[in-house]
């Protein structure tokens, strides 16, 4: 089961941005839009963008994430979010 951080972009948006970390594969996935991926493109070593049918970027996959990202610390700055939710096996919300 991945560890998830859910960021509701603002109080008007029903579409959250979701960060999922899969420890067993060391992959971080950032879901920008909840949609089905129809195409993926490697844009840099270990970085893959997922696209929907309208050619919008819907997600970003970072392979071998712990080599590129300090997973022990998440800093959020100047984002107009409504809620920040952390999930592992249960839900905790900060508002």
N, C-alpha and C positions, 0 to 999 in steps of 0.2 A: 504494500500500500504506500503510495507516495505521500510526502509531506506537502501540504498545500498552503499557500498564502493567497487569499482572495482580496482584491482591491476593487471596491465599487468606485467607479471613476468620479461620479458626482451624484447628487440626489435625484437628478433627472434621468440618469442612465440606468437601464435595467440590465445592461450587459457588463458583467464584471471582467476585470483582467485577472487571470489566475496564473500564479507561479507554482509549478509542480516539480518537486525534486524526487527522482527515482534513485535511491541509494544503491540498489543492486546493480544498476547499469551506469551509475554516475552521470545521469542525464538530467539537465534542467530544461523544462519546457515552459515557455511563457505563452499562454493562450490570450490573444488579443481580442478575438471574436469567436463566439461559439458557433462554429460552422464546420462543414465537412471539407477536408483537404482533398483537392483533386490533382494537385501538383506540388512538388517540392523542388527546391533549388538550393544547392550548396553554394553559399555566398563567400565563404572563407573556410579555412581548415576547421573542422568540427562545428561549424555553424550552418544550420539549415533553416530556410524560410519555408513555411507551408502557405499555400494559396488556395482560395476558394474558386468557384466557377466564374466569379466576376473579377478574377486576378487581384483580389485584395490580399494583403498579408494577414493571415489569421493566427499565425503562431511562429515562434522562434524556438528552435531546438539547439541546445548547447551540449554537445557530446563531450565526455571527459570534463565535466563542469568544474570539478574541484581543482583542476589544473589552471583554470582561468578566472574563477570567481571565488571570493572568500565566502564560503557557505556558512561560516560561523556568525556572520554579521550581515544584516540587511539594513540599509539606510534608505529612508524615504524622505525626500525633500521637496517642498513646494508643489506637491500634487494636490489638486482640489478633489480629494476623495471624500466620500460620505461615510464609509465604513472600512475597517481593516479587520479581516477575519483570518485566524490561524487554525489550521485543521491538521490533526494527526489521526487519532482515533475518536476524538470528540471535538466539539466546536467551541471555540472561545472567540468572542467578538470584542473589539475595542471600538468605541465611538467617540 
